[in-house]
Amino acid sequence: MNPSSTQSDNRNSPASPASNSDAPLRGVFVHRMGENAADERRVAEFWRAHRLTVEAIEDSGDRFSKLPDLRLSYDGTPWAYCEVKTLARHGWKVHILHDGQLPEERVEETGKTVAERIAGDLITAARQLKAGNPDRKLLNFVVLVNRDEDASPGLLSQLLQGRSPVSGRTLKARREARLAEEVQGFRRSVDLCLWVNPAAEDRLVVEACLLSNSALLSFAEEVTGLRGDRLISLDPAA
């Protein structure tokens, strides 16, 4: 493997109203579930196993990181940024204070569809990579660790290969067009995207690879062991 030869030029959801309307609502505190630090460590070990040096950019415990998670180097030379996303049903803890009563606590989950959940993670990943690598001097990698039973690589491929809908006048149409365009922004800016599944002994098994940088083909085949329809090449200019 010689990565240096592949260099490219190139949730604060609102809490639901208090269930007990008779008690005055004093305050609502919403705590979004943070990034999965264990998955970030597993991905770091995955890259180290393939002879890349891994540096954490920010504290993995940060709930709302604005930068990608990892910087990858080859032979001491910075080579790529990597953002790790754990695909799961987004949830948050709600802590509600009432006058004269014990605090109300519960966990809520998003009502978004699986496609909306994946799209949201893709858009966030693209924004974080742009913040950390604005001039594209390094490659951009994303690793999606799937913990959502409804998600699949096929759905991811459909999202990335879909066409942007024609913009309409309604608020819904404009929102859908903007969302689709941001997903295509992920496709244009990310060189390599791995879909991995957790396995025993803290291992990660690569199920699919989406590639937007043809210069990375041999590298992708080596680190994933994938061939054929599980290694999908995308046109980054689409």
Secondary structure, DSSP 8 states (H G I E B T S, - for coil): --GGGG------------S-TTS-EEEEEEEE----HHHHHHHHHHHHHTT-EEEE-S-TT-SS-SS-SEEEEETTEEEEEEEEEEE---EEEEEEEETTS--EEEEEE----HHHHHHHHHHHHHHHHHHH-TT--SEEEEEEEE--TT--HHHHHHHHHS------SSHHHHHHHHHHHHHHHHHHH-SEEEEEEE-GGG-EEEEEEEES-GGGHHHHHHHH---GGGEEE--TT-
